[in-house]
Amino acid sequence: MPTLLILVRHALSTNNVLEEKLKEELGDKFKERYNQEKSCDPNIALPVGEVQAEALAAVFRDILAHVPKPFLNAPVELISSTMNRALHTMVPIARELGLPVKVLPEIHEAGGCWTSVLGGQPGATPAQIEHNFPGFHCDPGVNPNGWWSKTVREKADEADARAERVARRLLDKTRLTDADGHKIIVMVTHGDWMQRLLRVLITGNVSIGVDFKHLNTATTAIVLPNKEGARTQVVWINRGEHLDHINERSNPLHDMGQDECGNASPHPAKDQGIPEPVSPVALHRGQTWAEGLGGSGMFEVRLRELSLCESEKPPVDPDVGCAQ
């Protein structure tokens, strides 16, 4: 079944706010303090996060009305991460569309439910999630004692492997079901892990040196290939025109300095992480920032439809380490 996957980064969280505050206070030395003080499973930040989520929900029917023609009026499935900030972001979308939500632990943020002080924490139980979020239904595989089963932080390679598993499951489901129908999946997940998933789905390589940065509540849409050898089609990336009328300061590209697994970026965050003269609003229009690991700078990639299969991975310039 041809599938349009719409990925949504969660609304601004209290951890995002804490991170920005500590970066301003401590600069590059914020990391240790942040890992001590952050919440293992934060809520969205009030009022900004709630405003972002409501603004996205208000335009979601319009988003669905402007998908590629074969997907107009296609059935929609809503899927959310088990983490609080994703669940709260999904609430107004589900209300607006009048649809139930499937809750999956596999799409949580890289690193999991942890802090450096508390270690790994169990997270909410399925019963708690379904009680607090009516109409949300946990996958049967969610641990009844709490969705996070580790006592330590998830490693970067474990987050990569999880992205590969989820990508394979999405592709297998797309290719094995009725080819005559069309389907839309709306998935609310997390900035760092979503980049890993996109690397796999777009290039076939979770380790490729390209990052796909997203504003809070920005969306990316890709058409999954429904047969072997077919190409993934990128419809838009980091779309967020619903944020245009929200205070720019409340919509930074968070986590530009490091990811949740502690991997340092070669280009630490500066201010909102967006070099002048490009503004967050400019990034809303079907654009993204691609960051070459080991490269000497950031380069803008405008993507309306990027068609890549595993045999067509972009070449890497050995001098700069960036996908061309």
PyMOL commands that set and color helices and strands:
alter all, ss='L'
color gray80, all
select helices_A, chain A and resi 14-37+48-64+69-71+84-97+105-107+126-132+156-176+191-203+241-243+248-250+280-283+310-312
alter helices_A, ss='H'
color red, helices_A
select strands_A, chain A and resi 3-9+76-81+101-104+114-115+119-120+136-138+183-189+219-224+232-239+287-291+298-302+307-308
alter strands_A, ss='S'
color yellow, strands_A
deselect
rebuild
show_as cartoon
